[in-house]
């Protein structure tokens, strides 16, 4: 479950669907079903990450990342040439999208609504498991 401070709502999810919930009036605002996620290319949902600067919703699937615009109900797959075979962990630090997965770490600047720059990828060429990641983003 994630809190969206911008929209004042909770985003609850499991491996198949997403529920957007308003805690102030106890109502369901939106449900993104398994069928909808499958149609968008997300076969197995891993995580939902909210961008408080631009309102983007980043949805990590088993083998892809999707950016979703709730207001326009648009979505698009990101980084089509990179396969996140075993899933990915998605983080946002300021206006930088960070994706960590078994084979590397990806950095991409968030430029606005559904817009990110080409990724900078550091591949884990020796397939070592990352124990720590320390970086200073400027």
C-alpha positions as CSV (number, residue, x, y, z in Angstrom):
1,X,0.0,0.0,0.0
2,X,1.3,3.5,-0.9
3,X,0.1,6.9,0.2
4,X,-0.2,9.5,-2.5
5,X,0.2,12.9,-0.7
6,X,-0.6,14.8,-3.9
7,X,-3.9,13.1,-4.5
8,X,-4.6,12.4,-0.8
9,X,-5.4,8.7,-1.4
10,X,-4.0,5.2,-0.9
11,X,-2.9,2.9,-3.7
12,X,-3.3,-0.7,-2.6
13,X,-2.1,-3.5,-4.9
14,X,-1.4,-7.2,-5.1
15,X,0.1,-9.2,-7.9
16,X,-2.9,-8.8,-10.1
17,X,-4.8,-5.5,-9.6
18,X,-4.6,-2.0,-8.1
19,X,-7.2,-0.2,-6.0
20,X,-7.2,3.6,-5.4
21,X,-8.9,4.4,-2.2
22,X,-10.0,7.7,-0.5
23,X,-9.5,7.4,3.3
24,X,-11.5,10.6,4.0
25,X,-14.8,9.5,2.6
26,X,-14.1,5.7,2.6
27,X,-14.7,5.4,-1.2
28,X,-13.1,3.6,-4.0
29,X,-11.9,6.0,-6.6
30,X,-10.5,3.7,-9.2
31,X,-9.7,0.0,-9.8
32,X,-7.2,-1.1,-12.3
33,X,-8.1,-4.7,-13.0
34,X,-6.0,-7.7,-14.0
35,X,-7.5,-7.6,-17.4
36,X,-6.6,-3.9,-17.9
37,X,-3.0,-4.5,-16.7
38,X,-2.7,-7.5,-19.0
39,X,-3.9,-5.4,-21.9
40,X,-1.2,-2.8,-21.1
41,X,1.5,-5.4,-21.0
42,X,1.8,-6.0,-17.3
43,X,1.4,-9.8,-16.8
44,X,2.4,-9.9,-13.1
45,X,2.3,-6.8,-11.0
46,X,5.3,-6.3,-8.6
47,X,5.1,-2.7,-7.4
48,X,3.5,0.7,-7.7
49,X,5.7,3.8,-7.3
50,X,4.1,7.3,-7.1
51,X,5.9,10.4,-8.5
52,X,4.9,13.3,-6.3
53,X,6.4,16.0,-8.6
54,X,4.6,15.2,-11.8
55,X,1.8,12.8,-10.8
56,X,3.2,9.8,-12.7
57,X,2.5,6.3,-11.5
58,X,5.2,3.8,-12.3
59,X,4.0,0.2,-12.4
60,X,6.6,-2.5,-12.3
61,X,5.7,-5.8,-13.9
62,X,7.6,-9.0,-14.0
63,X,9.4,-8.0,-17.2
64,X,8.6,-4.3,-17.8
65,X,7.9,-0.9,-16.4
66,X,4.8,1.1,-17.3
67,X,4.1,4.8,-16.6
68,X,0.5,5.7,-16.1
69,X,-1.3,9.0,-16.2
70,X,-4.5,8.7,-14.1
71,X,-6.1,12.0,-15.3
72,X,-5.8,11.2,-19.0
73,X,-6.0,7.4,-18.5
74,X,-3.0,7.0,-20.7
75,X,-0.2,4.5,-20.2
76,X,3.0,3.5,-22.0
77,X,5.8,1.0,-21.6
78,X,9.2,2.3,-20.7
79,X,12.6,1.0,-21.7
80,X,11.3,-1.5,-24.3
81,X,14.8,-2.7,-25.1
82,X,15.6,-3.8,-21.5
83,X,14.0,-6.9,-20.1
84,X,13.6,-7.0,-16.4
85,X,13.5,-10.8,-16.4
86,X,13.2,-11.4,-12.6
87,X,11.3,-8.2,-11.8
88,X,12.6,-4.8,-10.8
89,X,12.6,-2.5,-7.8
90,X,11.5,1.0,-8.7
91,X,12.5,4.1,-6.7
92,X,12.1,7.8,-7.2
93,X,14.6,10.3,-5.7
94,X,13.5,13.9,-6.5
95,X,13.1,13.9,-10.3
96,X,15.2,10.7,-11.0
97,X,13.7,7.3,-11.6
98,X,15.9,4.5,-10.4
99,X,15.3,0.9,-11.4
100,X,17.3,-1.9,-9.8
101,X,17.1,-5.5,-11.1
102,X,19.3,-8.6,-11.2
103,X,21.4,-7.4,-14.1
104,X,21.9,-3.8,-13.3
105,X,20.8,-0.4,-12.2
106,X,19.1,2.2,-14.4
107,X,18.8,5.9,-13.9
108,X,16.4,8.1,-15.9
109,X,15.4,11.7,-15.3
110,X,11.7,12.4,-15.1
111,X,10.9,15.3,-17.4
112,X,7.2,15.7,-16.9
113,X,4.0,13.9,-17.4
114,X,4.8,10.4,-18.8
115,X,8.1,11.7,-20.0
116,X,11.5,10.3,-19.0
117,X,14.9,10.7,-20.5
118,X,16.9,7.9,-22.2
119,X,18.2,5.7,-19.4
120,X,21.7,5.5,-18.1
121,X,22.3,1.8,-17.3
122,X,25.0,0.3,-15.2
123,X,25.0,-3.4,-16.0
124,X,25.9,-6.0,-13.5
125,X,28.2,-7.9,-15.9
126,X,29.5,-10.4,-13.4
127,X,25.9,-11.2,-12.1
128,X,26.9,-10.4,-8.5
129,X,24.1,-9.7,-6.1
130,X,24.2,-6.1,-4.9
131,X,24.6,-5.8,-1.2
132,X,24.6,-2.0,-0.9
133,X,23.9,0.9,-3.1
134,X,25.2,4.3,-2.0
135,X,25.0,7.2,-4.3
136,X,24.4,10.9,-4.2
137,X,22.0,12.2,-6.8
138,X,22.5,15.8,-7.8
